[in-house]
Amino acid sequence: MCLVFLCDEEETELGRQAAPGACPYCGGTVQAVDIESQWRLCFLPLCFKRKRKYLCTLCARRLVVYQ
């Protein structure tokens, strides 16, 4: 008997908005992107997470915020 477990992560973009500051690499404007991720195991949802990622609009780099 062979058991196959399928794991999947699905990310959906909820919205974008302008964030204060500039990109330290190219000086472009920064956007805050709200993302909802959903983990599934054999098509059963395990957990939902909402994250906020910061991206540069010119060089498309993901920026890290240190608090």
PDB file of N, H, CA, C and O in Angstrom:
ATOM      1  N   MET A   1       0.850  -1.171   0.000  1.00  0.00           N
ATOM      2  CA  MET A   1       0.000   0.000   0.000  1.00  0.00           C
ATOM      3  C   MET A   1       0.897   1.236   0.000  1.00  0.00           C
ATOM      4  O   MET A   1       1.892   1.302   0.722  1.00  0.00           O
ATOM      5  N   CYS A   2       0.537   2.174  -0.794  1.00  0.00           N
ATOM      6  H   CYS A   2      -0.271   2.121  -1.381  1.00  0.00           H
ATOM      7  CA  CYS A   2       1.338   3.390  -0.917  1.00  0.00           C
ATOM      8  C   CYS A   2       0.475   4.597  -0.567  1.00  0.00           C
ATOM      9  O   CYS A   2      -0.598   4.785  -1.141  1.00  0.00           O
ATOM     10  N   LEU A   3       0.937   5.403   0.364  1.00  0.00           N
ATOM     11  H   LEU A   3       1.808   5.251   0.830  1.00  0.00           H
ATOM     12  CA  LEU A   3       0.228   6.622   0.752  1.00  0.00           C
ATOM     13  C   LEU A   3       0.960   7.829   0.184  1.00  0.00           C
ATOM     14  O   LEU A   3       2.174   7.966   0.331  1.00  0.00           O
ATOM     15  N   VAL A   4       0.223   8.670  -0.444  1.00  0.00           N
ATOM     16  H   VAL A   4      -0.763   8.559  -0.563  1.00  0.00           H
ATOM     17  CA  VAL A   4       0.812   9.879  -1.019  1.00  0.00           C
ATOM     18  C   VAL A   4       0.161  11.079  -0.341  1.00  0.00           C
ATOM     19  O   VAL A   4      -1.061  11.230  -0.374  1.00  0.00           O
ATOM     20  N   PHE A   5       0.979  11.933   0.276  1.00  0.00           N
ATOM     21  H   PHE A   5       1.971  11.811   0.303  1.00  0.00           H
ATOM     22  CA  PHE A   5       0.491  13.146   0.917  1.00  0.00           C
ATOM     23  C   PHE A   5       0.828  14.333   0.032  1.00  0.00           C
ATOM     24  O   PHE A   5       1.987  14.554  -0.319  1.00  0.00           O
ATOM     25  N   LEU A   6      -0.164  15.069  -0.313  1.00  0.00           N
ATOM     26  H   LEU A   6      -1.106  14.890  -0.028  1.00  0.00           H
ATOM     27  CA  LEU A   6       0.035  16.240  -1.146  1.00  0.00           C
ATOM     28  C   LEU A   6      -0.038  17.487  -0.286  1.00  0.00           C
ATOM     29  O   LEU A   6      -1.058  17.758   0.347  1.00  0.00           O
ATOM     30  N   CYS A   7       1.035  18.233  -0.268  1.00  0.00           N
ATOM     31  H   CYS A   7       1.863  18.013  -0.783  1.00  0.00           H
ATOM     32  CA  CYS A   7       1.077  19.498   0.472  1.00  0.00           C
ATOM     33  C   CYS A   7       1.083  20.636  -0.535  1.00  0.00           C
ATOM     34  O   CYS A   7       1.739  20.563  -1.575  1.00  0.00           O
ATOM     35  N   ASP A   8       0.352  21.672  -0.213  1.00  0.00           N
ATOM     36  H   ASP A   8      -0.180  21.731   0.631  1.00  0.00           H
ATOM     37  CA  ASP A   8       0.241  22.792  -1.133  1.00  0.00           C
ATOM     38  C   ASP A   8       0.108  24.080  -0.344  1.00  0.00           C
ATOM     39  O   ASP A   8      -0.535  24.114   0.705  1.00  0.00           O
ATOM     40  N   GLU A   9       0.719  25.138  -0.852  1.00  0.00           N
ATOM     41  H   GLU A   9       1.241  25.111  -1.704  1.00  0.00           H
ATOM     42  CA  GLU A   9       0.549  26.468  -0.263  1.00  0.00           C
ATOM     43  C   GLU A   9       0.009  27.394  -1.346  1.00  0.00           C
ATOM     44  O   GLU A   9       0.600  27.531  -2.417  1.00  0.00           O
ATOM     45  N   GLU A  10      -1.101  28.011  -1.056  1.00  0.00           N
ATOM     46  H   GLU A  10      -1.581  27.899  -0.186  1.00  0.00           H
ATOM     47  CA  GLU A  10      -1.726  28.925  -2.001  1.00  0.00           C
ATOM     48  C   GLU A  10      -1.684  30.328  -1.421  1.00  0.00           C
ATOM     49  O   GLU A  10      -2.124  30.556  -0.294  1.00  0.00           O
ATOM     50  N   GLU A  11      -1.149  31.279  -2.203  1.00  0.00           N
ATOM     51  H   GLU A  11      -0.792  31.094  -3.118  1.00  0.00           H
ATOM     52  CA  GLU A  11      -1.066  32.668  -1.759  1.00  0.00           C
ATOM     53  C   GLU A  11      -1.985  33.533  -2.606  1.00  0.00           C
ATOM     54  O   GLU A  11      -1.989  33.434  -3.833  1.00  0.00           O
ATOM     55  N   THR A  12      -2.759  34.376  -1.947  1.00  0.00           N
ATOM     56  H   THR A  12      -2.755  34.456  -0.950  1.00  0.00           H
ATOM     57  CA  THR A  12      -3.668  35.289  -2.631  1.00  0.00           C
ATOM     58  C   THR A  12      -3.342  36.718  -2.215  1.00  0.00           C
ATOM     59  O   THR A  12      -3.160  37.006  -1.032  1.00  0.00           O
ATOM     60  N   GLU A  13      -3.271  37.595  -3.185  1.00  0.00           N
ATOM     61  H   GLU A  13      -3.418  37.361  -4.147  1.00  0.00           H
ATOM     62  CA  GLU A  13      -3.001  39.000  -2.889  1.00  0.00           C
ATOM     63  C   GLU A  13      -4.310  39.688  -2.525  1.00  0.00           C
ATOM     64  O   GLU A  13      -5.272  39.664  -3.292  1.00  0.00           O
ATOM     65  N   LEU A  14      -4.332  40.296  -1.352  1.00  0.00           N
ATOM     66  H   LEU A  14      -3.550  40.315  -0.728  1.00  0.00           H
ATOM     67  CA  LEU A  14      -5.543  40.960  -0.871  1.00  0.00           C
ATOM     68  C   LEU A  14      -5.603  42.424  -1.283  1.00  0.00           C
ATOM     69  O   LEU A  14      -6.684  42.949  -1.550  1.00  0.00           O
ATOM     70  N   GLY A  15      -4.459  43.086  -1.337  1.00  0.00           N
ATOM     71  H   GLY A  15      -3.580  42.660  -1.120  1.00  0.00           H
ATOM     72  CA  GLY A  15      -4.453  44.493  -1.706  1.00  0.00           C
ATOM     73  C   GLY A  15      -3.054  45.080  -1.696  1.00  0.00           C
ATOM     74  O   GLY A  15      -2.125  44.500  -1.133  1.00  0.00           O
ATOM     75  N   ARG A  16      -2.917  46.243  -2.329  1.00  0.00           N
ATOM     76  H   ARG A  16      -3.671  46.714  -2.786  1.00  0.00           H
ATOM     77  CA  ARG A  16      -1.645  46.976  -2.370  1.00  0.00           C
ATOM     78  C   ARG A  16      -1.904  48.417  -1.962  1.00  0.00           C
ATOM     79  O   ARG A  16      -2.963  48.986  -2.229  1.00  0.00           O
ATOM     80  N   GLN A  17      -0.899  48.985  -1.307  1.00  0.00           N
ATOM     81  H   GLN A  17      -0.039  48.523  -1.090  1.00  0.00           H
ATOM     82  CA  GLN A  17      -0.989  50.407  -0.975  1.00  0.00           C
ATOM     83  C   GLN A  17       0.418  50.973  -0.876  1.00  0.00           C
ATOM     84  O   GLN A  17       1.380  50.239  -0.650  1.00  0.00           O
ATOM     85  N   ALA A  18       0.527  52.269  -1.045  1.00  0.00           N
ATOM     86  H   ALA A  18      -0.254  52.865  -1.228  1.00  0.00           H
ATOM     87  CA  ALA A  18       1.831  52.930  -0.988  1.00  0.00           C
ATOM     88  C   ALA A  18       2.341  52.942   0.447  1.00  0.00           C
ATOM     89  O   ALA A  18       1.578  53.163   1.388  1.00  0.00           O
ATOM     90  N   ALA A  19       3.628  52.704   0.602  1.00  0.00           N
ATOM     91  H   ALA A  19       4.248  52.525  -0.162  1.00  0.00           H
ATOM     92  CA  ALA A  19       4.255  52.709   1.924  1.00  0.00           C
ATOM     93  C   ALA A  19       5.250  53.869   1.983  1.00  0.00           C
ATOM     94  O   ALA A  19       5.797  54.273   0.957  1.00  0.00           O
ATOM     95  N   PRO A  20       5.481  54.400   3.170  1.00  0.00           N
ATOM     96  CA  PRO A  20       6.444  55.508   3.279  1.00  0.00           C
ATOM     97  C   PRO A  20       7.873  55.006   3.094  1.00  0.00           C
ATOM     98  O   PRO A  20       8.187  53.856   3.402  1.00  0.00           O
ATOM     99  N   GLY A  21       8.722  55.877   2.591  1.00  0.00           N
ATOM    100  H   GLY A  21       8.468  56.811   2.341  1.00  0.00           H
ATOM    101  CA  GLY A  21      10.126  55.541   2.434  1.00  0.00           C
ATOM    102  C   GLY A  21      10.494  55.281   0.990  1.00  0.00           C
ATOM    103  O   GLY A  21       9.660  55.357   0.088  1.00  0.00           O
ATOM    104  N   ALA A  22      11.778  54.971   0.793  1.00  0.00           N
ATOM    105  H   ALA A  22      12.456  54.910   1.526  1.00  0.00           H
ATOM    106  CA  ALA A  22      12.298  54.694  -0.548  1.00  0.00           C
ATOM    107  C   ALA A  22      13.162  53.442  -0.486  1.00  0.00           C
ATOM    108  O   ALA A  22      13.660  53.067   0.575  1.00  0.00           O
ATOM    109  N   CYS A  23      13.329  52.816  -1.614  1.00  0.00           N
ATOM    110  H   CYS A  23      12.925  53.121  -2.476  1.00  0.00           H
ATOM    111  CA  CYS A  23      14.155  51.610  -1.705  1.00  0.00           C
ATOM    112  C   CYS A  23      15.625  51.987  -1.481  1.00  0.00           C
ATOM    113  O   CYS A  23      16.113  52.928  -2.107  1.00  0.00           O
ATOM    114  N   PRO A  24      16.339  51.275  -0.606  1.00  0.00           N
ATOM    115  CA  PRO A  24      17.748  51.618  -0.365  1.00  0.00           C
ATOM    116  C   PRO A  24      18.666  51.213  -1.526  1.00  0.00           C
ATOM    117  O   PRO A  24      19.812  51.659  -1.580  1.00  0.00           O
ATOM    118  N   TYR A  25      18.188  50.380  -2.447  1.00  0.00           N
ATOM    119  H   TYR A  25      17.257  50.018  -2.403  1.00  0.00           H
ATOM    120  CA  TYR A  25      19.020  49.912  -3.552  1.00  0.00           C
ATOM    121  C   TYR A  25      18.930  50.829  -4.775  1.00  0.00           C
ATOM    122  O   TYR A  25      19.946  51.151  -5.391  1.00  0.00           O
ATOM    123  N   CYS A  26      17.697  51.252  -5.126  1.00  0.00           N
ATOM    124  H   CYS A  26      16.871  50.991  -4.626  1.00  0.00           H
ATOM    125  CA  CYS A  26      17.547  52.043  -6.349  1.00  0.00           C
ATOM    126  C   CYS A  26      16.848  53.381  -6.116  1.00  0.00           C
ATOM    127  O   CYS A  26      16.841  54.226  -7.012  1.00  0.00           O
ATOM    128  N   GLY A  27      16.260  53.596  -4.938  1.00  0.00           N
ATOM    129  H   GLY A  27      16.265  52.910  -4.211  1.00  0.00           H
ATOM    130  CA  GLY A  27      15.581  54.849  -4.652  1.00  0.00           C
ATOM    131  C   GLY A  27      14.138  54.901  -5.128  1.00  0.00           C
ATOM    132  O   GLY A  27      13.519  55.965  -5.111  1.00  0.00           O
ATOM    133  N   GLY A  28      13.592  53.757  -5.557  1.00  0.00           N
ATOM    134  H   GLY A  28      14.095  52.893  -5.571  1.00  0.00           H
ATOM    135  CA  GLY A  28      12.212  53.712  -6.043  1.00  0.00           C
ATOM    136  C   GLY A  28      11.208  53.750  -4.901  1.00  0.00           C
ATOM    137  O   GLY A  28      11.572  53.676  -3.727  1.00  0.00           O
ATOM    138  N   THR A  29       9.945  53.865  -5.267  1.00  0.00           N
ATOM    139  H   THR A  29       9.649  53.924  -6.220  1.00  0.00           H
ATOM    140  CA  THR A  29       8.895  53.907  -4.251  1.00  0.00           C
ATOM    141  C   THR A  29       8.594  52.500  -3.738  1.00  0.00           C
ATOM    142  O   THR A  29       8.834  51.507  -4.425  1.00  0.00           O
ATOM    143  N   VAL A  30       8.069  52.441  -2.530  1.00  0.00           N
ATOM    144  H   VAL A  30       7.875  53.248  -1.972  1.00  0.00           H
ATOM    145  CA  VAL A  30       7.815  51.166  -1.856  1.00  0.00           C
ATOM    146  C   VAL A  30       6.309  50.938  -1.785  1.00  0.00           C
ATOM    147  O   VAL A  30       5.540  51.863  -1.522  1.00  0.00           O
ATOM    148  N   GLN A  31       5.900  49.697  -2.024  1.00  0.00           N
ATOM    149  H   GLN A  31       6.525  48.946  -2.238  1.00  0.00           H
ATOM    150  CA  GLN A  31       4.500  49.313  -1.897  1.00  0.00           C
ATOM    151  C   GLN A  31       4.372  48.234  -0.833  1.00  0.00           C
ATOM    152  O   GLN A  31       5.214  47.342  -0.731  1.00  0.00           O
ATOM    153  N   ALA A  32       3.297  48.327  -0.035  1.00  0.00           N
ATOM    154  H   ALA A  32       2.613  49.052  -0.117  1.00  0.00           H
ATOM    155  CA  ALA A  32       2.972  47.298   0.949  1.00  0.00           C
ATOM    156  C   ALA A  32       1.913  46.391   0.331  1.00  0.00           C
ATOM    157  O   ALA A  32       0.876  46.863  -0.133  1.00  0.00           O
ATOM    158  N   VAL A  33       2.183  45.080   0.329  1.00  0.00           N
ATOM    159  H   VAL A  33       3.026  44.697   0.706  1.00  0.00           H
ATOM    160  CA  VAL A  33       1.271  44.109  -0.265  1.00  0.00           C
ATOM    161  C   VAL A  33       0.756  43.198   0.847  1.00  0.00           C
ATOM    162  O   VAL A  33       1.544  42.576   1.560  1.00  0.00           O
ATOM    163  N   ASP A  34      -0.562  43.121   0.992  1.00  0.00           N
ATOM    164  H   ASP A  34      -1.201  43.626   0.413  1.00  0.00           H
ATOM    165  CA  ASP A  34      -1.176  42.218   1.964  1.00  0.00           C
ATOM    166  C   ASP A  34      -1.460  40.884   1.283  1.00  0.00           C
ATOM    167  O   ASP A  34      -2.118  40.832   0.244  1.00  0.00           O
ATOM    168  N   ILE A  35      -0.950  39.799   1.887  1.00  0.00           N
ATOM    169  H   ILE A  35      -0.415  39.842   2.730  1.00  0.00           H
ATOM    170  CA  ILE A  35      -1.049  38.465   1.293  1.00  0.00           C
ATOM    171  C   ILE A  35      -1.650  37.501   2.302  1.00  0.00           C
ATOM    172  O   ILE A  35      -1.290  37.508   3.480  1.00  0.00           O
ATOM    173  N   GLU A  36      -2.564  36.676   1.830  1.00  0.00           N
ATOM    174  H   GLU A  36      -2.856  36.669   0.874  1.00  0.00           H
ATOM    175  CA  GLU A  36      -3.135  35.614   2.661  1.00  0.00           C
ATOM    176  C   GLU A  36      -2.629  34.286   2.112  1.00  0.00           C
ATOM    177  O   GLU A  36      -2.809  33.994   0.930  1.00  0.00           O
ATOM    178  N   SER A  37      -1.996  33.476   2.966  1.00  0.00           N
ATOM    179  H   SER A  37      -1.851  33.712   3.926  1.00  0.00           H
ATOM    180  CA  SER A  37      -1.516  32.172   2.532  1.00  0.00           C
ATOM    181  C   SER A  37      -2.313  31.080   3.229  1.00  0.00           C
ATOM    182  O   SER A  37      -2.722  31.210   4.382  1.00  0.00           O
ATOM    183  N   GLN A  38      -2.515  30.003   2.488  1.00  0.00           N
ATOM    184  H   GLN A  38      -2.182  29.897   1.551  1.00  0.00           H
ATOM    185  CA  GLN A  38      -3.313  28.896   2.993  1.00  0.00           C
ATOM    186  C   GLN A  38      -2.555  27.605   2.736  1.00  0.00           C
ATOM    187  O   GLN A  38      -2.237  27.279   1.593  1.00  0.00           O
ATOM    188  N   TRP A  39      -2.264  26.867   3.811  1.00  0.00           N
ATOM    189  H   TRP A  39      -2.522  27.131   4.740  1.00  0.00           H
ATOM    190  CA  TRP A  39      -1.593  25.570   3.704  1.00  0.00           C
ATOM    191  C   TRP A  39      -2.639  24.474   3.639  1.00  0.00           C
ATOM    192  O   TRP A  39      -3.622  24.488   4.380  1.00  0.00           O
ATOM    193  N   ARG A  40      -2.411  23.521   2.739  1.00  0.00           N
ATOM    194  H   ARG A  40      -1.612  23.510   2.138  1.00  0.00           H
ATOM    195  CA  ARG A  40      -3.335  22.401   2.597  1.00  0.00           C
ATOM    196  C   ARG A  40      -2.564  21.090   2.629  1.00  0.00           C
ATOM    197  O   ARG A  40      -1.453  20.992   2.107  1.00  0.00           O
ATOM    198  N   LEU A  41      -3.158  20.107   3.239  1.00  0.00           N
ATOM    199  H   LEU A  41      -4.060  20.186   3.664  1.00  0.00           H
ATOM    200  CA  LEU A  41      -2.622  18.751   3.266  1.00  0.00           C
ATOM    201  C   LEU A  41      -3.728  17.840   2.758  1.00  0.00           C
ATOM    202  O   LEU A  41      -4.768  17.694   3.400  1.00  0.00           O
ATOM    203  N   CYS A  42      -3.502  17.238   1.622  1.00  0.00           N
ATOM    204  H   CYS A  42      -2.657  17.356   1.101  1.00  0.00           H
ATOM    205  CA  CYS A  42      -4.511  16.385   0.972  1.00  0.00           C
ATOM    206  C   CYS A  42      -5.833  17.131   0.799  1.00  0.00           C
ATOM    207  O   CYS A  42      -6.897  16.590   1.099  1.00  0.00           O
ATOM    208  N   PHE A  43      -5.767  18.346   0.325  1.00  0.00           N
ATOM    209  H   PHE A  43      -4.903  18.786   0.082  1.00  0.00           H
ATOM    210  CA  PHE A  43      -6.923  19.191   0.016  1.00  0.00           C
ATOM    211  C   PHE A  43      -7.704  19.627   1.252  1.00  0.00           C
ATOM    212  O   PHE A  43      -8.806  20.159   1.115  1.00  0.00           O
ATOM    213  N   LEU A  44      -7.173  19.420   2.439  1.00  0.00           N
ATOM    214  H   LEU A  44      -6.278  18.987   2.550  1.00  0.00           H
ATOM    215  CA  LEU A  44      -7.800  19.904   3.665  1.00  0.00           C
ATOM    216  C   LEU A  44      -7.027  21.120   4.162  1.00  0.00           C
ATOM    217  O   LEU A  44      -5.817  21.027   4.371  1.00  0.00           O
ATOM    218  N   PRO A  45      -7.684  22.248   4.356  1.00  0.00           N
ATOM    219  CA  PRO A  45      -6.967  23.446   4.826  1.00  0.00           C
ATOM    220  C   PRO A  45      -6.454  23.263   6.248  1.00  0.00           C
ATOM    221  O   PRO A  45      -7.197  22.862   7.144  1.00  0.00           O
ATOM    222  N   LEU A  46      -5.168  23.564   6.441  1.00  0.00           N
ATOM    223  H   LEU A  46      -4.565  23.890   5.713  1.00  0.00           H
ATOM    224  CA  LEU A  46      -4.546  23.432   7.764  1.00  0.00           C
ATOM    225  C   LEU A  46      -4.486  24.756   8.503  1.00  0.00           C
ATOM    226  O   LEU A  46      -4.900  24.841   9.660  1.00  0.00           O
ATOM    227  N   CYS A  47      -3.977  25.785   7.852  1.00  0.00           N
ATOM    228  H   CYS A  47      -3.641  25.716   6.913  1.00  0.00           H
ATOM    229  CA  CYS A  47      -3.870  27.068   8.539  1.00  0.00           C
ATOM    230  C   CYS A  47      -3.940  28.218   7.539  1.00  0.00           C
ATOM    231  O   CYS A  47      -3.614  28.061   6.362  1.00  0.00           O
ATOM    232  N   PHE A  48      -4.366  29.361   8.029  1.00  0.00           N
ATOM    233  H   PHE A  48      -4.631  29.488   8.985  1.00  0.00           H
ATOM    234  CA  PHE A  48      -4.436  30.587   7.258  1.00  0.00           C
ATOM    235  C   PHE A  48      -3.504  31.596   7.921  1.00  0.00           C
ATOM    236  O   PHE A  48      -3.495  31.736   9.144  1.00  0.00           O
ATOM    237  N   LYS A  49      -2.724  32.295   7.108  1.00  0.00           N
ATOM    238  H   LYS A  49      -2.731  32.182   6.114  1.00  0.00           H
ATOM    239  CA  LYS A  49      -1.845  33.348   7.619  1.00  0.00           C
ATOM    240  C   LYS A  49      -2.003  34.574   6.744  1.00  0.00           C
ATOM    241  O   LYS A  49      -2.112  34.480   5.521  1.00  0.00           O
ATOM    242  N   ARG A  50      -2.014  35.720   7.390  1.00  0.00           N
ATOM    243  H   ARG A  50      -1.926  35.797   8.383  1.00  0.00           H
ATOM    244  CA  ARG A  50      -2.015  36.986   6.661  1.00  0.00           C
ATOM    245  C   ARG A  50      -0.693  37.679   6.926  1.00  0.00           C
ATOM    246  O   ARG A  50      -0.281  37.844   8.074  1.00  0.00           O
ATOM    247  N   LYS A  51      -0.024  38.087   5.836  1.00  0.00           N
ATOM    248  H   LYS A  51      -0.358  37.953   4.903  1.00  0.00           H
ATOM    249  CA  LYS A  51       1.279  38.720   5.942  1.00  0.00           C
ATOM    250  C   LYS A  51       1.255  40.040   5.193  1.00  0.00           C
ATOM    251  O   LYS A  51       0.408  40.270   4.330  1.00  0.00           O
ATOM    252  N   ARG A  52       2.190  40.889   5.534  1.00  0.00           N
ATOM    253  H   ARG A  52       2.878  40.702   6.235  1.00  0.00           H
ATOM    254  CA  ARG A  52       2.396  42.129   4.790  1.00  0.00           C
ATOM    255  C   ARG A  52       3.833  42.107   4.285  1.00  0.00           C
ATOM    256  O   ARG A  52       4.776  42.025   5.071  1.00  0.00           O
ATOM    257  N   LYS A  53       3.988  42.181   2.970  1.00  0.00           N
ATOM    258  H   LYS A  53       3.221  42.248   2.332  1.00  0.00           H
ATOM    259  CA  LYS A  53       5.303  42.199   2.349  1.00  0.00           C
ATOM    260  C   LYS A  53       5.520  43.578   1.731  1.00  0.00           C
ATOM    261  O   LYS A  53       4.576  44.223   1.275  1.00  0.00           O
ATOM    262  N   TYR A  54       6.768  44.016   1.724  1.00  0.00           N
ATOM    263  H   TYR A  54       7.535  43.492   2.094  1.00  0.00           H
ATOM    264  CA  TYR A  54       7.124  45.307   1.151  1.00  0.00           C
ATOM    265  C   TYR A  54       7.971  45.074  -0.093  1.00  0.00           C
ATOM    266  O   TYR A  54       8.969  44.353  -0.057  1.00  0.00           O
ATOM    267  N   LEU A  55       7.551  45.702  -1.205  1.00  0.00           N
ATOM    268  H   LEU A  55       6.741  46.287  -1.234  1.00  0.00           H
ATOM    269  CA  LEU A  55       8.233  45.527  -2.480  1.00  0.00           C
ATOM    270  C   LEU A  55       8.592  46.879  -3.085  1.00  0.00           C
ATOM    271  O   LEU A  55       7.871  47.860  -2.908  1.00  0.00           O
ATOM    272  N   CYS A  56       9.710  46.920  -3.795  1.00  0.00           N
ATOM    273  H   CYS A  56      10.296  46.122  -3.939  1.00  0.00           H
ATOM    274  CA  CYS A  56      10.087  48.117  -4.542  1.00  0.00           C
ATOM    275  C   CYS A  56       9.395  48.061  -5.901  1.00  0.00           C
ATOM    276  O   CYS A  56       9.321  46.999  -6.520  1.00  0.00           O
ATOM    277  N   THR A  57       8.892  49.199  -6.364  1.00  0.00           N
ATOM    278  H   THR A  57       8.952  50.062  -5.862  1.00  0.00           H
ATOM    279  CA  THR A  57       8.184  49.214  -7.639  1.00  0.00           C
ATOM    280  C   THR A  57       9.131  49.264  -8.843  1.00  0.00           C
ATOM    281  O   THR A  57       8.740  48.875  -9.943  1.00  0.00           O
ATOM    282  N   LEU A  58      10.375  49.738  -8.650  1.00  0.00           N
ATOM    283  H   LEU A  58      10.692  50.054  -7.756  1.00  0.00           H
ATOM    284  CA  LEU A  58      11.314  49.823  -9.775  1.00  0.00           C
ATOM    285  C   LEU A  58      12.152  48.563  -9.952  1.00  0.00           C
ATOM    286  O   LEU A  58      12.197  48.004 -11.048  1.00  0.00           O
ATOM    287  N   CYS A  59      12.810  48.110  -8.900  1.00  0.00           N
ATOM    288  H   CYS A  59      12.773  48.563  -8.009  1.00  0.00           H
ATOM    289  CA  CYS A  59      13.706  46.957  -9.035  1.00  0.00           C
ATOM    290  C   CYS A  59      13.044  45.639  -8.620  1.00  0.00           C
ATOM    291  O   CYS A  59      13.660  44.581  -8.749  1.00  0.00           O
ATOM    292  N   ALA A  60      11.811  45.681  -8.128  1.00  0.00           N
ATOM    293  H   ALA A  60      11.310  46.541  -8.023  1.00  0.00           H
ATOM    294  CA  ALA A  60      11.009  44.503  -7.765  1.00  0.00           C
ATOM    295  C   ALA A  60      11.660  43.644  -6.677  1.00  0.00           C
ATOM    296  O   ALA A  60      11.423  42.438  -6.617  1.00  0.00           O
ATOM    297  N   ARG A  61      12.470  44.255  -5.826  1.00  0.00           N
ATOM    298  H   ARG A  61      12.663  45.235  -5.875  1.00  0.00           H
ATOM    299  CA  ARG A  61      13.064  43.519  -4.709  1.00  0.00           C
ATOM    300  C   ARG A  61      12.111  43.485  -3.538  1.00  0.00           C
ATOM    301  O   ARG A  61      11.327  44.412  -3.332  1.00  0.00           O
ATOM    302  N   ARG A  62      12.182  42.403  -2.767  1.00  0.00           N
ATOM    303  H   ARG A  62      12.819  41.651  -2.935  1.00  0.00           H
ATOM    304  CA  ARG A  62      11.413  42.316  -1.535  1.00  0.00           C
ATOM    305  C   ARG A  62      12.242  42.965  -0.430  1.00  0.00           C
ATOM    306  O   ARG A  62      13.404  42.610  -0.229  1.00  0.00           O
ATOM    307  N   LEU A  63      11.653  43.899   0.272  1.00  0.00           N
ATOM    308  H   LEU A  63      10.709  44.187   0.109  1.00  0.00           H
ATOM    309  CA  LEU A  63      12.368  44.653   1.305  1.00  0.00           C
ATOM    310  C   LEU A  63      11.993  44.135   2.675  1.00  0.00           C
ATOM    311  O   LEU A  63      10.852  43.728   2.899  1.00  0.00           O
ATOM    312  N   VAL A  64      12.945  44.147   3.597  1.00  0.00           N
ATOM    313  H   VAL A  64      13.871  44.478   3.416  1.00  0.00           H
ATOM    314  CA  VAL A  64      12.737  43.668   4.970  1.00  0.00           C
ATOM    315  C   VAL A  64      12.668  44.866   5.895  1.00  0.00           C
ATOM    316  O   VAL A  64      13.490  45.777   5.805  1.00  0.00           O
ATOM    317  N   VAL A  65      11.688  44.863   6.782  1.00  0.00           N
ATOM    318  H   VAL A  65      11.020  44.123   6.854  1.00  0.00           H
ATOM    319  CA  VAL A  65      11.507  45.961   7.716  1.00  0.00           C
ATOM    320  C   VAL A  65      12.072  45.544   9.072  1.00  0.00           C
ATOM    321  O   VAL A  65      11.675  44.520   9.628  1.00  0.00           O
ATOM    322  N   TYR A  66      12.997  46.339   9.596  1.00  0.00           N
ATOM    323  H   TYR A  66      13.320  47.170   9.144  1.00  0.00           H
ATOM    324  CA  TYR A  66      13.548  46.103  10.924  1.00  0.00           C
ATOM    325  C   TYR A  66      12.929  47.099  11.884  1.00  0.00           C
ATOM    326  O   TYR A  66      12.929  48.303  11.626  1.00  0.00           O
ATOM    327  N   GLN A  67      12.404  46.599  12.986  1.00  0.00           N
ATOM    328  H   GLN A  67      12.405  45.621  13.195  1.00  0.00           H
ATOM    329  CA  GLN A  67      11.748  47.480  13.951  1.00  0.00           C
ATOM    330  C   GLN A  67      12.557  47.596  15.203  1.00  0.00           C
ATOM    331  O   GLN A  67      12.160  48.299  16.132  1.00  0.00           O
TER     332      GLN A  67
END
